[in-house]
Amino acid sequence: MNFTPLSRRYFKRIDQAAIQAAEDIESSQRALLSQLLSEAAYTRYGAQYRFRLLRTHNEYVAATPIVQYEDIRPWVMRMVNGENNLLWPGRCTRYAQSSGTSGGVSKYIPLTDRSLSQCHFKGGAEVVARYLALYPDSRLFAGKSFVLGGSYSSTTLHPEGVRVGDLSASLIDCINPVANLFRVPSKKIALMEDWRKKLPALVKATARCNITSLSGVPSWFLTVIKEVMKERGATEIHQVWPNLEVFFHGGIAFGPYREQYNALIDPARMRYLETYNASEGFFAVQSDTADSSMMLLMDNDIFYEFLPLDQLEAEHPQALPAWEVEAGRTYALIITSSNGLWRYMIGDTVSVTSVNPLKIKIAGRTRSFINAFGEELMVHNADAAIADACRITGALVSDYTAAPVFAAEGAKAHHQWFVEFEKAPESISDFALELDAALRRVNSDYDAKRSGDIFLAAPEIVVLPPSTFNRYLASTGKLGGQRKVPRLKNDRSVADAILRLIED
């Protein structure tokens, strides 16, 4: 039975509320900030910064510092160990284990009951609502949604009742039972930790289902789709899932994977909608089929601030509220939210493409870049260049990372790119030439440093054996549905670890 027509009225109300909030940014955001401060006024953190006395955004900015994870790690670990009313009222028992800091230690992001309900689940509903508004012909609820997620961690001991793992594990564990009627796989399979057992279980659970949508990270879904096709002896996925109509994707840029998906899925029958959903919150969704940028969700329990990149190292950084940003500029994103993160710099940089409504594109990470030689190479530059090089040479890239190589006797400084190819180009040297040319087109600073091969030599490509990145992630204890290798690193920590791995 197709339940889509019955659901449209419910989701239409959700979409209208999200659009209204996005069109009245200042009013929506000021009201939300006041509510969050009031809720947390009598927490330990709220008492320290006198939240009960703060009435305006300017007062909040003056009283409360911008923080990064290491600043609040002691607070979070006290919460993990059972203390109440620290960053948010009550006790928090769920935490999203996010990628490690420069010190290699994992981050535990609090997932309060309110943040799960009013941010993560609400964000998911707003994505579905936007999709149904964009596509009146959708039959989304005529079948099942295949949601690919991670698991809880069983390798670290925590106090009784505390759950730590991928964000998706808590979302799957806490999801409304009604949603389970339209979702696969089962909770038991979805939360399996060992991917050697989980992958075949996923294939068995979905290979004969009526799948209408996919939700997850593009790189991991590719592996699952190929295994499902292999199980069914199919040459493209619509032979297995004839009613598949949309992929809700996020986590990493889709551009480098588009050609691989086009090879497995009929582009004429498939739609793609990008989302911005992180451990810290559900931030944005692509709101227009003709525009790849994403609309920030203003009614999603998150108060946004934007830090100009030239303020990153300032002693007293001056961040802007959402209603004061400028189109065409790139900012580090700062959030205040109901998971107890107060003026928290999440580590992402975003480029503002529109201010009414406020739309953004993910530019990269504040720590995921290469600027060893003044080239200021950001992840969105790298993704675009990889996609161009693949298009021109006919290659398909499964995954990649890059790092600087510093000048030494007999060798110039350059970038070293570690690439796993799904389909290798006929000539690696041609691929390197096209990658270099594309990087020069999309990044003027890189182009200037490459001029005349004086400051920076041409990039070097290191072709990796299949599954090398999975082996690397496994060696760090971070193999899973939402874990990924940094695209760019300004040091050689990842690069040298991979070299040691392939030399063993």
N, C-alpha and C positions, 0 to 999 in steps of 0.2 A: 504493500500500500504506500502511496506517495503522501507523506504528511507535510510536504512543503507548503501547499496552499493554506493549511490550518495554522502554520507557524508564522506566516507573513505578518499578520496584524501585530503579534507580540514583538517581532523583531523590528517592525517599522517604528514603533514607539521608541525603542532603544536607539535606532539610527537617528531619529529626529532629535532626541535629547543630546546625542553626541555632536551633531552638526550645530545645534543651537549654542552649546557651550563653546565650540570652536570659533563661532562667529562673534562671541562676546567674551574675549579672552580675559580682559582686565577684571571684569565683574566676577567671572567664574573663578579665576585664580585667587583674587583677594578673599572671596568668601570661603574658599577651601582652606587657605592658609589660616584664617581666623579659627575655623573649625578644628584643624589639626592642633594648633597651639592650645586651644581650650581643652581638647581631649587629653593632652599630655602634660597639662600644667602641673600636676602633682606627682609626676614621675621624678626619679632622682635627677635625670638629665634636665627635665623641665624646671625643677627647683634650682638647679645650679645656674641656669641661664635666665631664670625669672620669667618663664613663659606667661605666667598669670598677669604680668604687668604689661605685656606687649599687645599693642592694638593694631599696628600698621606694619606694612612690609618694611618701611624704612627703620622702624624700631627693631624689628626682627633681625635685619641685616646688621645693625649696629651692635646688637647684643650677642649674636651667635656666630661662631667662626665657621668658615668653610673647612670641611674635614675630608680626609681620605681614610681608607680602611684601617691603616695602622694606628690612626688616632683613636678609633673607637673599638679596636680589637679587644682591649681589656673589658670594656662594657659588655661586648657580645659574649665573650667567654664566661663572664659571670652569669649571663642569662642562660647560656648552655648548661651551666652547672646548677641551675635551679633558682636563681634569685629573681624576684618579681619586681615589677614597676621600675625598671631601669630606663630603657629607651622608649617604652610604650607601656600603657597600663596592663596589669595582669602578668601571667606567665606565658612565655612563648616556648612551644615544644617542637616546632619544625624549623629547619634551617636549610637553605639552598647552599650546597657546597659549590663555590665558584672557583674559577681558575686562580692559581697562586699568584702572589705578589712577586716582586723582584727577589725576595728572599726564599721563594719556592714554597711558602706555607699557604695552604688553602684558606680561602675566605668563607666564613659562615654568614650568610645573609639571613636575617630573621624573616620568617614568614608568619606574621600574626594572623589571627582569624580574620580580622578586618581587611588586611591587605590581600589575603586570598580571595575574599568575597568581593570587595569593592574595587580591586585593582586587577588581579590576574584573571579571575573568572569573568568579571565584568568586561575586561578587555577582549577576552575570547568571544563573548557574546556580541560585542560591538563589531568585531571582524566579520562574523557571520551576518550580522545585520547589514553591514556595508556591502557585502558581496550580494546578498539578496536584492538590495536596492539597485545595484549595478546591473544585475542580470535577472530580469523579470521571468525569463524562460527556465530558470534553474529548477532542477528536481533533486536538490541537495538531500532532502530527507526521504527520498525514495529508497535509499540504501544506507550503507555504513560509512562512517569516517574512520580511516586508518590513521591513528595517532601514534607516532613513533617517539618514545621517550626513553629516559634513563632509569636509574634505580637508586635505592637507598644504599648507603655505605655500610658494609658489614665488617670492614677492616679496622674501624676505629671505635673504641669503647666510649659510650656516652651514658649519662645518668638515665635511670629508668624513665621511659616515656618520651625520651627525646629522639627525634628522627632527623637524620642528616643525609643528604644525597642530592641528586639532580633536582632542579626546580620541577621538572616534569613528573618526577616520582610523587611529590606532594600533590601536584595538580591531579594526577590520576587517582591517587589514594583518597583524595577529598572530594572528588567530583560528585555532582548531584546524581543520584541513582537513575533518574530519568534519562540523563545524557548517556548512560551506559547502554541504553536500548539502541542507540545510534552510533556506537563506537566499538571498534575492535583494535587490538586484541583484548582478551580478558585481563583483569587486574593482575592475576597471578603471572601471566606471561609478560605483561608490560613491565612489571617490577623486577624481573629476573636480572641478576647482576652479571652472570657469566655470559658474555656475548657468544661464546662458542656453542652454548646450549640455547641461548635466546634466539639467535638468527634462524636456525631450523624450526624452532617453535613458532616464530613469527610467520614464516613461510607456510607452515602447516595450518595456522589459524586463519590465514587471509587468502590463500591461493584459490579458494572456491567460494569466497564471499562476494556479495554485490557491493563493491566499493565505489562510492561516489566522490570522495574527497580524500586528500592526503594532508597531514599536518606534521611538520617537523623540519629538520635541518637537511638541506639538499644533498650534502656529501654522504650522509648516512643512508638516506632513502635510496640513493642510487644502488648501493650494495643490495638492499632488500629487494628492490624492484627486479634487479637482474636475477636474483635467486628465485623469485616467484616465477619469472618467465622461464627459467631453466626447469623448474619443477613442472610447469605446464607445457613445456615444449613450444613456447610462443616466440614470435619474432618481434612483436611489439605489445605493450601492456594492455591495450584496448582489446586484444584477443582474450585476455584473462578477465579484465574488468571493463566490459563494454560501456558501462554507465559512468565511468570516471570522468569528472568534469573540471575539478579545480585542485590546485596544490597551494595550500596556505603555508608559505615558507618564511623562514627567518633564521637568525643565528649567524649566518655568513652571507656574503654577497652571492646572488644567484648568477650573475653574468658569466663567470668562468665555467658554469655547469650547463648553461642553456643548450648548447649544441649536443651535449650528451643526453639531455632529456629529450630533445627533438629527435634523436636517433632511436629512442625507446618508446616515445609517446607521440601520437599523431598531433602536430601543432594545431591543426584546424579544429581538433576536438577538445583541446585542453586550454584551461585558463590558469593564470598564476596571479596570486595576490601576496604582496610582501607585507610582513609584520615586523614590528620592533618589540620583541618580548625578551627581557633579560631577567636574571635572578632578582634584580632590584625592583622590577616593575614592568607592567605592560604599557608601553609608551605611545605607540603609533601604529597606524595601518594605512596602506595605500588606499586612497579614497577615490581615485579616478583612473579609469583604464588607459587614458591617454597620457598620464603623468606618472612616472615611476617614483616620484617622491611620496613621502608618507605624512599624513595629517596627525599632529600631536593630539592625543586624547586629553581634553581639558577637564573632564568630569570624572577622572579615574583615580582620585585620591592621591594625586601627585602634583605638588607645586614645583614648577620648573624655574631654574635660573640658568643663565648662559654666560660663561666666562670667556671673554676674548682671548685668543691664544697668546697674545703678547702680555697677558696678565698671569700666565701660568706660574711663572717664577717670582712674581711680585711679592713683596713682604706683606702688603695689604691689598690683596686682589679685589677688584671691583667687578662684581657680577651684575648682570642685567636681568630684570624680570621678563617674562614672556612677552609682555606688551611693549617692550622697548627694543627688541632685537631688530636687525636690519637684514633684508634679503641680500643674498650674495656673499654673506660673511660666514666664517666657520668659527664655532665656539666649542669649548668643553662643557659638557652637560652636567648640571648640578641639580639634585632633587631633594625635596622634603616630602616625606610620605608616611603612611600609616603603618609601615613596618619598622618605624623607629629610626629612620635615617634622616638626620637634620642637617641641611645644607651639605649634602654628601656628594662628592665628586665621583661619579661612577666609573670614570676612566674612558668614556667614549667621547669622540668629537663628532659634531654634526654640522652640516652645511645647511643654512636656511635658504630655501628656494622661494618661499612665499610667506607673507606675514598675516594675511587675512583670507582664509584661515592660515594658521601657522603650519607650514609644511617643511619637512627636513629630509635630508639624505644622510645616512651614516657615512662619515668621512674616514673614520678609523678609531684608533685607540690613542689616548694621550701617551701611552708607553709603547704602542705598536707602530713604529715608524723607523725610517733610517735617515739620520741627519748627521752622519759621521763626517761628512765632507761639505756640509752646507747645502745639500741637495733637497732637504725637506720632503722626502718621499713618503707619502701617506698611503694607507691601504686602498682607498678608492682609486688612486692613481695606478697602483699595482694591479688591482682587479681589472681595470679598464684596459691596461696594456696587455695583460695576459689574454684577455678576450680577443683583442685585436690580432695578436700574434697567432692565436689559434685559428681565427677566421681566415687569415691570409695564407697560412701554411697547411690548413686542413688538420691540424692537431687537435686532440682533446686532452685536457689536463684534469686529472683527478684531484690533485692537491699540490700546494707549493708553500715554500717559505723562503725568505731571502735574508741575507746578513751582509755586513760590510767585510771586506778584506783590506787590511791596512797595508800601506806601502812598505815594501821591504826591498832588500838589495836585489836588483834584477827584476822587480815586479812593481807595477803601478797599483795604486789603490783602485778597487773596483767592487762591484756587488756580486755576490755568489748566490745563485738561485738554485734551490733544490726542488726538483720537479718530479712528481709521479705522473706519467702519461697514461691515460686510458688508450689513446691512439697516438703513437709517436709521429712526429713529422718526418718526412723523407730526409731532411737535413737538419741536424741540431744547430749547426752554425747559421743556417738561414733563419731558424726560429729565434736564435739569439739576436740576430740583426733586426728582425721585425720587432722583437720585444724592446730593444734599445730605441728604435725609431719611434715606437708608440709611447714609450716613457718620455721621450723628448717632446712629443706633441702635447702630452697632457700635463707636463710639469715644467714650467719655465726655469725653475731653479736647477732641476736636474739637467736640463738642456744647456744651461750656462756652464755648469761644472763639467759637462762632457765636451764642451767646445775645444776642438783641437787635441783631444786626449791629454790635456795638460794636467788638470786636477783629478780627473776620474776616467779610468779606462772603461772599455766596453764590458758589459756583464758576462759572467761565466755561468754556464748551465751545467749543473750536476744532475744527471739522469738517475733517478732512484729506482730500485727494484720494486715490484708491486708489494703493497702492504707495509712499506717501510715506515710510513707515518703512524700506522696502527701499532707497529712494534715500538715505536718511540713513545707513543701515548701510554702503551701498556707498561713500558719501563718506568714511567713517571707515576703510575697508578691512576691515570686519568683517561683510560679508554672507556668510552661510553657514548650514548646517543647524542649528547650535547657538548661533548668535549672536542676541542680542536687545537691544532698547532697554530701558534701565532703566525700570521702572514709575514710580518716584518719584525725584525729585532734590531735594535741599535747596537747590540753587542753580539758575541759569537757563542753565547751559552747554548742555544738550541742547535745552531749549525755544527758546532764541534761535537755535541752529543750524537747527532745524526751521523757524522763522519765516523765516529768511533763505532757506532752500531753497524754500519755497512762494511767496516774493515774487519770486524770480528769474524 
